[in-house]
Amino acid sequence: MKFSLFAHMERISPKDDQRRLYDEFVQLCEIADEAGFHAVWTGEHHGMNFTIAPNPFINLVDLANKTKNVRLGTGTVIAPFWHPIRLAGEAAMTDLITDGRLELGIARGAYSFEYERMMPGMDAWEAGQRMREQVPAIKKLWAGDYAHNGEFWQFPETTSAPQPVQVDGPPIWIAARDPNSHEFAVANGCNVQVTPLWNGDPEIESLMSKFNDACVKFPDEPRPSIMLLLHTYVASDAEDAKQAAVELNRFYNYFGAWFMNQRKIRQGLIEPLSDEDIAAHPFYSPEAIQRDLAIGTAEELIVRLKNYEAMGYDEYSFWIDSSMPFERKKKSLERFISDVMPAFQ
C-alpha cells in the first residue's frame, strides 16, 4: 500500500498570517516528499478560510519546484466550476511544468456554500451530471480534434493546448461514495478516491465493497487503483491520542457547520462554535472520533492500516487537516514516517 499526504491551508482565526500558513503547508509537503511518500494532494475550495485552495494547480506547480519525486494530485477539482476545455488545458500545462507528475482528482463538490456562489441554482445532482459529462470530454480533448455537443457544454472541434506529457494524459481519480460513482469511474478507466469521513470501519468496508462490485460489473475494464483518505494522527502516548481526538472532534464540528451552511460567515470565517455547541452535537464526540478515525500510537495505527491494506486499498492518504497547531501536525507526520511506514516496506 502506497502512502500519500492530503493537506490544505487552514485559517481558523483572523490573527493567522496567510503567508505563514502557506509556508507551513509547503513544509509538510516537503517532509512527505523527503520521506518517500507516493503523492501529495490538495483540493479546490472558494471563499472558505477553513480550506484555502482556490486553484490547486497553482499550489502543485509551486510544489513541483520544492519537491523531487512525489506525485502531485488535485484532491479534488470541482467539476462544475470548470469548462472542459479550460480544465483539460490547465491540467495539461501543470503536467508539462511538473514533468509528468500530475494526478487529476475530480469531484462534483460538496458544499452548498460554494454552489450558491459559483453556480447559483445548481444542486448536487446536477453537479454530478456535469462531472459525468466532463471526464470523457477531457480525455478526448487531450487526444485532440474533439467536438462536443452535451447537455451542459457545446463546442466545435478542439485540441487541448498544451497536451499532457504523460501518455494518454494524467491519471484521473473520481471521488466516489455511491455505487453509481464507483461504476462511472471503473467504466471510464478512472481511479477511485474514497473518504469515510467520521463513519469508521463499517463505511470503509462498504466503500471497498462498492468498488469491488463495480469492478465485477465491468470485467473487461482493467482494475483501477483505489485510495482511502482518512484523518490520521500518530500519538506519542494515550493522553496525546485523547487530545488529538478532542481537536479533531472540534474540526468535524466546524466541517459539519460549513456543510449545513446555516451559520454566519464573516471575512471567510464561520461564526465560532462554543464549547456548549460542540458538546451538544448529536453524533460527533471525542470518543467516537478516536474510535472511527486513525488516531493512536504507531503500534495501533499499524494494525489499523494493515487491515485496510488487506481489504484491497492501494493507497492510504494521511489527511492532516485538523486545525491543530502546526507543530502537532508536524510531529504526528514525523512519527508516521519513522514508526509506521517501515512496517509497510
C-alpha positions in Angstrom: 0.0 0.0 0.0 1.3 3.4 -1.0 1.2 6.4 1.2 0.3 10.0 0.4 -0.4 13.3 2.2 -3.6 15.3 1.9 -3.3 18.9 3.1 -4.7 22.5 2.7 -4.0 25.8 4.2 -6.3 26.1 7.3 -7.1 29.5 8.6 -9.2 29.4 11.8 -8.6 32.8 13.2 -8.2 36.3 11.6 -4.9 36.5 13.5 -3.4 33.7 11.5 -0.9 35.1 8.9 -1.7 33.6 5.5 1.9 33.7 4.3 2.9 31.6 7.4 0.1 29.2 6.8 1.2 28.6 3.2 4.8 28.1 4.3 3.7 25.5 6.8 1.6 23.7 4.1 4.7 23.6 1.9 6.9 22.3 4.7 4.6 19.4 5.4 4.6 18.5 1.7 8.4 18.7 1.6 8.6 16.4 4.6 6.4 13.9 2.8 8.5 14.1 -0.3 11.7 13.5 1.5 10.2 10.5 3.4 9.3 8.8 0.1 5.5 9.4 0.1 4.0 8.5 -3.2 1.9 11.7 -3.6 0.6 14.9 -2.1 -2.9 16.0 -2.7 -4.6 19.4 -2.3 -8.1 20.4 -3.3 -10.2 23.2 -4.6 -12.4 25.5 -2.4 -13.7 29.0 -2.7 -14.4 31.7 -0.1 -13.6 29.4 2.8 -10.8 30.0 5.2 -11.5 26.5 6.6 -9.7 25.1 3.5 -7.9 27.8 1.4 -7.3 26.4 -2.1 -8.9 28.4 -4.9 -6.8 26.7 -7.6 -4.8 23.6 -6.7 -2.8 23.7 -9.9 -1.0 26.8 -8.7 -0.1 25.1 -5.5 1.1 22.0 -7.3 3.3 23.9 -9.7 4.9 25.6 -6.8 5.4 22.3 -5.0 7.0 20.8 -8.1 9.8 23.3 -7.7 10.2 22.4 -4.0 10.0 18.6 -4.1 11.8 16.0 -6.1 9.8 12.8 -6.6 6.4 13.0 -5.0 3.4 12.8 -7.4 1.2 16.0 -7.3 -2.5 15.5 -7.1 -5.7 17.6 -7.1 -7.8 16.2 -4.4 -10.0 17.4 -5.9 -11.0 20.0 -8.6 -14.8 20.7 -8.5 -16.0 19.6 -11.9 -19.0 22.0 -12.4 -16.8 25.1 -11.8 -14.6 24.3 -14.9 -15.3 24.4 -18.6 -13.9 21.1 -20.1 -11.5 22.9 -22.4 -10.1 25.1 -19.6 -9.7 22.1 -17.2 -8.0 20.0 -19.9 -5.6 22.8 -20.8 -4.7 23.8 -17.3 -4.2 20.2 -16.2 -2.0 19.6 -19.3 0.0 22.7 -18.6 0.5 21.6 -15.0 1.6 18.2 -16.2 4.1 19.8 -18.6 5.5 22.1 -15.9 5.8 19.3 -13.3 7.4 17.0 -15.8 4.6 14.4 -15.8 3.9 14.3 -12.1 0.2 15.3 -12.1 -2.6 13.2 -10.8 -6.0 14.7 -11.6 -8.7 14.1 -9.0 -12.2 15.3 -9.9 -15.4 15.6 -7.8 -18.8 17.0 -8.0 -18.2 19.2 -4.9 -19.9 19.0 -1.5 -20.6 22.5 0.0 -23.8 24.3 -0.9 -22.0 27.4 0.3 -19.7 27.1 -2.8 -22.5 26.1 -5.2 -24.5 29.2 -4.2 -21.6 31.5 -5.0 -20.0 29.8 -8.0 -23.1 28.2 -9.7 -26.3 29.7 -8.2 -29.2 27.3 -8.5 -27.1 24.2 -9.1 -27.7 21.2 -6.8 -25.6 18.1 -6.0 -27.4 16.0 -8.7 -26.6 18.5 -11.5 -23.1 18.8 -10.2 -22.7 15.0 -10.5 -24.1 15.0 -14.0 -21.7 17.7 -15.1 -18.8 15.7 -13.8 -20.0 12.6 -15.8 -20.2 14.7 -18.9 -16.9 16.4 -18.3 -14.5 13.5 -17.6 -14.8 11.7 -21.0 -14.6 15.1 -22.7 -11.3 15.9 -21.0 -9.7 12.6 -22.2 -10.8 13.3 -25.8 -9.5 16.9 -25.7 -6.1 15.6 -24.6 -6.2 13.1 -27.6 -7.2 16.1 -29.8 -9.6 17.2 -32.5 -12.7 16.7 -30.5 -16.1 18.4 -30.8 -18.6 18.2 -28.0 -22.4 18.5 -28.0 -23.5 17.7 -24.5 -26.3 18.8 -22.1 -24.1 21.3 -20.3 -21.3 22.2 -22.8 -21.1 22.5 -26.5 -18.0 23.4 -28.5 -16.6 22.8 -32.0 -13.5 20.6 -32.7 -10.8 21.5 -30.2 -7.5 20.1 -29.0 -6.1 20.7 -25.5 -3.3 23.3 -25.7 -0.9 22.2 -24.5 -1.2 18.4 -24.5 0.0 16.4 -21.5 3.4 15.0 -21.0 2.0 11.7 -19.7 0.8 9.2 -22.4 -3.0 9.4 -22.6 -2.9 12.2 -20.0 -2.5 12.3 -16.2 -4.3 9.5 -14.3 -7.8 10.7 -13.4 -9.3 10.0 -10.0 -13.0 10.2 -9.2 -14.2 11.0 -5.7 -16.8 8.2 -5.2 -19.3 7.3 -2.5 -22.5 5.8 -4.0 -22.4 2.7 -6.3 -23.1 4.8 -9.4 -20.0 6.9 -8.9 -17.8 3.8 -8.5 -19.3 2.3 -11.6 -18.8 5.5 -13.6 -15.1 5.6 -12.5 -14.4 2.0 -13.4 -16.3 2.1 -16.7 -14.3 5.2 -17.7 -10.9 4.0 -16.8 -10.5 6.2 -13.8 -9.1 5.5 -10.3 -11.2 6.0 -7.2 -10.7 8.1 -4.2 -13.0 7.5 -1.2 -13.3 9.1 2.2 -15.5 7.7 5.0 -15.2 11.0 6.9 -16.2 10.2 10.5 -18.1 7.0 9.8 -15.4 4.5 10.7 -14.6 0.9 9.6 -18.1 -0.1 8.6 -18.1 2.7 6.0 -14.5 1.8 4.9 -15.6 -1.8 4.3 -18.8 -0.6 2.5 -16.8 1.7 0.1 -14.5 -1.2 -0.8 -17.4 -3.5 -1.4 -19.0 -0.9 -3.8 -15.7 -0.6 -5.6 -15.3 -4.4 -5.9 -18.9 -4.7 -7.2 -18.2 -2.1 -9.8 -15.1 -4.0 -11.0 -17.2 -7.2 -11.3 -19.8 -5.3 -13.3 -17.2 -4.2 -15.8 -14.9 -7.3 -16.2 -13.4 -6.1 -19.4 -12.0 -2.9 -17.8 -8.7 -3.1 -16.0 -9.0 -2.8 -12.2 -8.2 0.8 -11.3 -6.5 1.9 -8.1 -8.5 2.9 -5.0 -7.3 5.4 -2.4 -8.5 5.7 1.1 -8.5 9.3 2.5 -8.7 9.3 6.3 -7.9 11.8 9.1 -4.7 10.5 10.8 -2.9 11.3 14.0 0.1 9.3 15.3 0.2 9.9 19.0 3.2 9.8 21.4 1.1 8.1 24.0 -2.5 7.5 25.1 -3.0 11.0 26.5 -1.7 12.6 23.3 -4.2 10.5 21.4 -7.1 11.7 23.6 -6.0 15.3 22.9 -6.0 14.7 19.2 -9.5 13.2 19.4 -10.7 16.4 21.1 -9.0 18.6 18.4 -10.4 16.5 15.5 -13.9 16.5 17.1 -13.8 20.3 17.1 -12.6 20.2 13.4 -15.5 18.0 12.4 -18.0 20.2 14.3 -16.8 23.1 12.1 -16.8 20.8 9.0 -20.4 19.9 9.7 -21.3 23.6 10.3 -19.8 24.6 6.9 -21.7 21.7 5.3 -25.0 22.7 6.8 -24.5 26.3 5.6 -26.6 27.9 8.2 -24.1 29.9 10.4 -23.0 33.4 9.6 -19.7 33.8 7.7 -17.6 36.9 8.2 -14.3 37.6 6.3 -14.3 33.9 5.2 -14.5 32.6 8.8 -17.6 30.8 10.2 -19.3 32.1 13.3 -17.4 30.5 16.2 -18.8 27.4 17.8 -19.0 27.5 21.6 -17.8 24.6 23.8 -21.5 24.1 24.6 -22.3 23.8 20.8 -19.7 21.2 20.4 -20.7 19.2 23.5 -24.3 19.2 22.3 -23.6 17.7 18.8 -25.8 14.7 18.2 -23.1 12.3 17.0 -19.7 13.9 17.0 -17.8 13.3 20.2 -14.1 12.8 21.1 -14.8 9.2 22.0 -16.4 8.4 18.6 -13.8 10.4 16.7 -11.0 8.4 18.4 -12.8 5.1 17.6 -13.5 5.9 14.0 -10.5 7.8 12.7 -6.9 6.7 12.5 -5.9 8.1 15.9 -3.5 6.3 18.2 0.1 5.2 18.8 2.2 3.9 16.0 1.6 0.3 17.0 -2.2 0.9 17.0 -2.1 2.6 13.6 0.0 -0.2 12.0 -2.7 -2.7 13.0 -5.5 -0.5 11.6 -3.7 0.3 8.3 -2.7 -3.4 7.8 -6.4 -4.1 7.9 -7.1 -1.5 5.2 -4.3 -2.9 3.1 -5.8 -6.4 3.4 -9.2 -5.1 2.3 -7.5 -4.1 -1.0 -6.8 -0.4 -0.7 -3.9 0.6 -3.0 -3.1 3.9 -1.4 -3.6 5.4 2.0 -3.8 9.2 2.2 -2.8 10.8 5.5 -5.4 13.6 5.9 -3.6 16.1 8.0 -6.1 18.9 8.1 -7.2 19.2 11.7 -7.0 22.8 12.9 -4.2 21.7 15.2 -1.1 23.8 15.8 1.4 23.3 13.1 4.0 21.6 15.4 1.4 19.0 16.4 0.7 18.2 12.8 4.4 18.0 12.0 5.2 15.7 15.0 2.4 13.4 14.0 3.6 13.2 10.4 7.2 12.6 11.6 6.1 9.7 13.9 4.1 8.3 11.0 7.3 8.3 8.8 9.6 6.9 11.5 7.4 4.5 13.3 4.5 3.4 10.9 5.8 3.4 7.4 8.7 1.0 8.0 6.1 -1.7 8.8 4.9 -1.5 5.2 8.2 -1.5 3.4 
